[in-house]
Amino acid sequence: MKPLLEVRELRKHFALPHGRVLRAVDGISLDIGEREVLGLVGESGCGKSTFGRTVVGLHDRTSGEVAYRGEMLPGRFRPADFRRWGRNLQMIFQDPYSSLNPRMTLREIVAEGPLLHGMWPRREVPARVGAWLKRVGLSPDQMSRYPHEFSGGQRQRIGIARALAVEPELVVCDEPISALDVSVQAQVVNLLADLKETMGLTLLFILTNLGLGLLISTVVDNQQQAMMGAVFGGMVPMIYLSGLMFPIENMPRAIQLVTYLIPLRYYAEIIRGVFLRGSGLGVLWPEAAALLGMGVTILAVASFRFRKRLD
């Protein structure tokens, strides 16, 4: 089966003063199948959000190819391209407040996309908007309010309703829960899980927290194979597939040591047992899981040096 989205050697470079170049995204390739969940995890500033924005056309590509259902997307989106592909590709932004027009009411925000694409008759807008507000856990009585009258969690629900009102197939979720309280994070994750099941969505999650990424991949994609990719400096050097880590090219040296010195089957059991099906350490306490990973890395480095001495 052909992937829903195919990305090949995607690059996005920004020109800086004095002839310098910022390589925000530098050769990322990945596939996302229909109704799959892909979690893209990496540190702040490594190019995750730029990658997501470039895929949906908010940034022009420097080079590389992006294909949706086998059809190449343009390197530079024009208004006609947004009208053509906007129904299929949508994005939920990290900061719900800055992504919402403060001069528009909730009714106007949610209805803008469907009206632009000719999906809703104007006479049905109040009923359709009210139905979507109920779907994301808000009251239809609030549709005349403005974004500043809502809390952070409520604004993110508005962003979700706006993105999904056009009934897209692929949604890029750019750290949609990072700015929210822990309790609200769980509510938003569960909401996305329910909407994925009812609408058959394909999700690309962009995150900075590996433990949270594993939680989302487990909760949102329980019945299918969940995947996660880790980003380092604009590249994706490894893929997590249902809790197993498979290294590919351009990996940092420390990760190479961990992967190559510890037999893969043992490492896979550590990841599977601790992070997913065992104590839930990586899901409930990401910091503790990070310490465990650091300890494994130190042991791997020590083992490497000890073997070198023996040789």
C-alpha positions in Angstrom: 0.0 0.0 0.0 1.3 3.4 -1.0 2.0 5.8 2.0 -0.4 8.7 2.4 2.5 11.2 2.7 6.0 10.7 1.4 8.9 13.0 2.2 12.3 12.7 0.5 15.4 14.6 1.4 13.4 17.6 2.6 15.6 20.7 3.2 14.7 24.2 4.4 17.5 26.7 4.7 17.3 30.3 5.8 19.6 33.0 4.6 21.4 35.0 7.3 23.4 38.2 7.2 27.0 38.1 5.9 26.3 35.2 3.6 25.6 32.7 6.3 23.0 29.9 6.0 20.8 28.4 8.8 20.1 24.7 7.9 16.9 24.3 9.9 15.9 21.1 8.1 18.6 19.2 6.3 17.6 16.1 4.4 14.7 14.5 6.3 12.9 11.5 4.6 9.9 9.7 6.0 6.7 8.0 5.1 3.3 8.1 6.9 0.7 5.5 6.1 -3.0 6.2 6.1 -4.5 6.4 9.6 -1.0 6.0 11.2 0.4 8.2 14.0 4.0 9.4 13.7 5.6 11.2 16.6 8.6 13.4 15.7 10.6 14.1 18.8 13.6 16.4 19.3 15.1 19.2 21.3 14.0 22.8 21.0 15.4 24.5 17.9 16.3 21.3 16.0 13.9 22.0 13.1 10.8 20.0 14.0 8.3 22.8 13.7 10.0 24.1 10.5 9.7 20.6 9.0 5.9 20.5 9.8 5.3 23.9 8.4 7.2 23.1 5.3 5.2 19.9 4.7 1.9 21.8 4.8 3.2 24.6 2.6 3.7 27.4 5.2 7.4 27.5 4.4 8.8 27.2 0.9 11.1 24.2 0.4 14.8 24.7 -0.3 15.0 21.3 -1.9 13.5 17.8 -1.6 10.1 16.3 -2.5 6.8 15.9 -0.7 4.1 13.7 -2.2 0.5 13.3 -1.0 -1.2 10.2 -2.3 1.5 9.9 -4.9 1.0 13.4 -6.2 3.9 15.9 -5.8 3.1 19.0 -3.7 4.6 22.3 -5.0 7.8 23.7 -3.4 6.1 27.0 -3.0 2.4 27.1 -2.2 0.3 29.8 -3.9 -3.3 30.7 -3.0 -4.6 28.2 -5.5 -2.5 25.5 -3.9 -3.8 26.2 -0.4 -7.3 26.0 -1.7 -6.6 22.7 -3.4 -4.6 21.0 -0.6 -6.0 22.8 2.4 -8.9 20.3 2.8 -6.4 17.4 3.1 -3.6 19.0 5.0 -4.1 20.9 8.2 -2.0 22.0 11.2 -2.6 22.5 14.9 -0.2 25.1 16.2 1.9 25.2 19.4 0.6 28.5 20.7 -3.2 28.5 20.4 -3.5 32.2 21.1 -1.1 33.6 18.5 -2.6 31.3 15.9 -6.2 32.6 16.4 -7.3 35.9 14.9 -8.2 38.1 17.9 -10.6 40.1 15.8 -12.7 37.1 14.9 -15.4 35.4 17.0 -15.3 31.7 17.7 -18.0 31.2 15.1 -16.0 33.0 12.4 -12.8 31.1 13.2 -14.3 27.6 13.0 -16.5 28.4 9.9 -13.8 30.2 7.9 -12.2 27.1 6.4 -15.4 25.2 5.4 -16.9 28.4 3.9 -13.7 29.0 1.9 -13.9 25.5 0.5 -17.6 25.6 -0.1 -18.4 22.8 2.3 -21.1 24.6 4.4 -24.1 26.6 3.3 -24.1 29.9 5.2 -27.5 29.2 6.7 -26.1 26.1 8.3 -23.1 27.8 9.9 -24.5 28.2 13.4 -25.6 24.6 13.7 -22.4 23.2 12.2 -20.1 25.4 14.4 -22.2 24.4 17.5 -21.8 20.7 16.6 -18.0 21.1 16.4 -17.8 23.0 19.6 -19.7 20.2 21.4 -17.3 17.7 19.7 -14.3 19.3 21.2 -15.8 19.9 24.6 -17.0 23.5 24.4 -20.5 25.0 24.6 -22.3 26.3 21.5 -23.3 29.3 23.6 -19.7 30.5 23.4 -19.5 31.0 19.6 -20.0 34.7 19.8 -16.9 35.2 22.1 -13.4 36.2 21.1 -10.2 34.1 21.7 -9.0 36.3 24.7 -12.1 35.2 26.6 -10.9 31.6 26.8 -8.3 29.7 28.8 -5.2 28.1 27.2 -6.8 24.7 27.1 -10.0 26.1 25.6 -8.1 28.0 22.9 -6.3 24.8 21.9 -9.7 23.1 21.6 -10.7 25.9 19.3 -7.6 25.4 17.2 -8.4 21.7 17.0 -12.0 22.4 15.9 -10.8 24.9 13.3 -8.3 22.4 11.8 -10.7 19.5 11.7 -13.8 21.3 10.6 -12.6 20.9 6.9 -12.4 17.2 7.5 -8.7 16.7 6.6 -6.9 13.4 6.2 -3.5 14.4 7.6 -3.1 16.7 10.6 0.3 18.1 11.7 0.2 18.7 15.5 3.0 21.1 16.3 3.5 20.5 20.1 -0.2 21.1 20.7 0.0 20.3 24.4 3.4 21.7 25.4 2.0 25.1 26.7 -0.8 23.4 28.7 -1.1 22.2 32.3 -0.6 18.4 32.8 -4.3 17.7 33.5 -5.3 19.7 30.4 -2.6 17.9 28.3 -4.3 14.5 29.1 -7.7 15.9 28.1 -6.4 17.2 24.7 -4.6 13.9 24.0 -7.7 11.9 24.7 -9.7 14.3 22.6 -7.3 13.8 19.6 -7.5 10.0 20.2 -11.3 10.0 20.0 -11.3 12.2 16.9 -8.7 10.1 15.2 -10.9 7.0 15.7 -14.1 8.7 14.6 -12.7 10.6 11.6 -9.9 8.2 10.5 -7.2 10.8 10.8 -3.5 10.4 10.1 -1.5 12.4 12.7 2.1 13.8 12.7 2.9 14.8 16.3 5.8 17.2 16.9 7.1 17.0 20.4 10.1 17.7 22.6 9.4 15.1 25.3 10.3 11.5 24.4 8.2 10.1 27.3 5.2 12.2 26.2 5.7 11.0 22.6 5.6 7.4 23.7 2.4 8.1 25.7 0.7 9.8 22.7 1.8 7.0 20.4 0.4 4.4 22.9 -2.9 6.2 23.7 -3.7 7.6 20.2 -2.6 4.6 18.2 -3.3 1.6 20.5 -4.6 -0.7 17.7 -2.0 0.1 15.1 1.7 0.3 14.9 2.9 3.6 16.4 6.1 5.2 15.2 8.4 7.9 16.5 11.4 9.6 14.9 14.0 11.5 16.9 15.4 14.7 15.3 19.0 15.9 15.8 20.1 19.0 14.0 17.5 19.0 11.3 17.9 15.3 10.5 16.0 12.1 11.6 18.8 9.7 12.7 16.6 6.9 14.2 13.1 5.6 14.2 11.1 4.1 17.1 8.7 1.5 15.9 6.2 0.3 18.6 8.8 0.9 21.3 11.8 -0.6 19.4 14.7 1.7 18.4 16.2 1.1 15.0 19.2 3.3 14.1 19.8 4.7 10.7 22.5 7.0 9.2 23.8 10.2 10.7 23.3 9.1 14.3 25.1 10.9 17.1 28.1 9.0 18.4 26.7 8.3 21.9 23.6 6.7 20.4 25.8 4.6 18.0 27.6 3.3 21.1 24.5 2.3 22.9 23.0 0.6 19.9 26.0 -1.3 18.6 27.5 -2.4 21.9 24.3 -3.7 23.5 22.7 -6.5 21.5 19.6 -5.1 19.8 17.3 -7.8 21.3 18.3 -6.8 24.9 17.9 -3.1 24.1 14.6 -3.7 22.5 13.4 -5.5 25.7 14.5 -2.6 27.8 12.5 -0.1 25.6 9.5 -2.4 25.4 9.3 -3.4 29.0 10.2 -0.1 30.7 8.7 2.4 28.4 5.5 0.7 27.2 4.3 -2.5 28.8 6.2 -2.8 32.1 6.3 -0.2 34.9 5.4 2.6 32.6 8.5 4.5 33.7 8.9 6.4 30.4 5.2 7.4 30.3 4.7 8.5 33.9 8.1 9.8 34.8 10.0 11.0 31.7 12.8 12.4 33.8 13.5 9.0 35.4 13.4 7.4 32.0 16.0 10.0 30.8 18.2 9.1 33.7 17.9 5.4 32.8 18.9 6.2 29.3 21.9 8.2 30.5 23.0 5.3 32.7 22.7 2.9 29.8 24.8 5.3 27.7 27.5 5.6 30.4 27.7 1.8 30.7 28.0 1.5 26.9 30.9 4.0 26.8 32.6 2.3 29.7 32.2 -1.1 28.0 33.6 0.3 24.8 36.7 1.7 26.6 37.2 -1.5 28.6 37.1 -3.6 25.4 39.6 -1.3 23.7 42.0 -1.8 26.6 41.6 -5.6 26.3 42.4 -5.3 22.6 
